[in-house]
Amino acid sequence: MGGLQWWFFDGLAAAIIIACMAVSGRRGFMKSAMTFAAYILAFAMAFSISTSLGSGLSNGTVKNNNAKKISNELSSTKFTLRVAQEINSMDYGVTVKVSELEEIYNSNKDYNTEIYKYINIVKGRKVEADKERFSQRLHEGYINIMREVLTGNVKKFPVEAALKDIRDNPQKFDDFIPLLLSSDSCDDAAKYIANRYTKKSYTTIISLIAYVIIFVIFFIIFYAFANALIGKGFHNITIPSHVGGALVGIPKGIIMCYFAAIVIRLCAVMGSNTDLYFGFKAIDKTYIFKHLYKYIANNV
């Protein structure tokens, strides 16, 4: 999917709208207006139910199951040991002690500043020109640790979304570190990860799947019902009726374009191409399709 050109998506949107206009124009205004209700009702039902379902499941069963799996993974991961391994693997040429890191993390001082000072002392000189650069590299180490914790326990999209969150909000992860240091239980840390870092992504996945299924089901039901009400009437379709029907086809086409954007977004987050999780360069270049896709990506 990542290899598709931008014009494919605008071409798809144009083809959908033109097809809806052609079919609706052929059927005339009255038939098209009555079947348009099927589009509206299916859209409304799918939008409302999928949003509630996605939020409910991701905040309940899914989040709890993820927390259990993450807790089991954390129980076999010693955070300070992994941090030491990450620092030792950097090109600083130092070997830090786990006990020293534990002392720093258990203090009330700024972790980044104190670890930076400690490594400078071990090395005998500054390992980086400034603390900010070191903090960035340290947080990349945290990201590597969290990747190991999450991979295999949650889906790929939530993993990448969690890592992006850590990278974009380093202070939030620093505030979370005390939970990772707890020797009593890993449950609180696992619940925090499942709630802050993976819940939103699962809400997106579940909502998209639910929307596609619910829209198709209700569209078939409402469309069949509308056609049953119409029956075989309206044989004498005038030219104004054809024109009116074609105009009704425009909002029908927009709804179907929205459905197509939902399907494409679902394929993106369920796929293995991580470049499509948080952006779609081909769609960004489009004139029409990008507006629907960006709305879905930002709100579903």
MOPEMO-V670104 format. One record per backbone hydrogen bond with DSSP energy under -1.0 kcal/mol. NH is the residue of the N-H (numbers start at 1). CO is the residue of the C=O. Records with the same first field share a line. If there is no record, write none. Layout:
NH: CO ; CO
This chain:
4: 1
8: 5
10: 6
11: 7
12: 8
13: 9
14: 10
15: 11
16: 12
17: 13
18: 14
19: 15
20: 16
21: 17
22: 18
23: 19
24: 20
25: 21
26: 22
27: 23
28: 24
32: 28
33: 29
34: 30
35: 31
36: 32
39: 35
40: 36
41: 37
42: 38
43: 39
44: 40
45: 41
46: 42
47: 43
48: 44
49: 45
50: 46
51: 47
52: 48
53: 49
54: 50
55: 51
56: 52
57: 53
58: 54
59: 55
62: 57
64: 60
65: 61
66: 62
67: 63
68: 64
69: 65
70: 66
71: 67
72: 68
73: 69
74: 70
75: 71
77: 74
82: 78
83: 79
84: 80
85: 81
86: 82
87: 83
88: 84
89: 85
90: 87
101: 97
102: 98
103: 99
104: 100
105: 101
106: 102
107: 104
114: 110
115: 111
116: 112
117: 113
118: 114
119: 115
120: 116
121: 117
122: 118
123: 119
124: 120
134: 130
135: 131
136: 132
137: 133
138: 134
139: 135
140: 136
141: 137
142: 138
143: 139
144: 140
145: 141
146: 142
147: 143
148: 144
149: 145
150: 146
151: 147
153: 150
154: 150
159: 155
160: 156
161: 157
162: 158
163: 159
164: 160
165: 161
166: 162
167: 163
168: 164
169: 165
173: 169
174: 170
175: 171
177: 173
179: 176
181: 177
190: 186
191: 187
192: 188
193: 189
194: 190
195: 191
196: 192
197: 193
198: 193
202: 198
203: 199
204: 200
205: 201
206: 202
207: 203
208: 204
209: 205
210: 206
211: 207
212: 208
213: 209
214: 210
215: 211
216: 212
217: 213
218: 214
219: 215
220: 216
221: 217
222: 218
223: 219
224: 220
225: 221
226: 222
227: 223
228: 224
229: 225
230: 226
231: 227
233: 230
237: 235
242: 238
243: 239
244: 240
245: 241
246: 242
247: 243
248: 244
249: 245
250: 247
252: 248
253: 249
254: 250
255: 251
256: 252
257: 253
258: 254
259: 255
260: 256
261: 257
262: 258
263: 259
264: 260
265: 261
266: 262
267: 263
268: 264
269: 265
270: 266
274: 272
276: 273
277: 274
284: 280
286: 283
291: 288
293: 289
294: 290
295: 291
296: 292
297: 293
298: 294
299: 295
300: 296
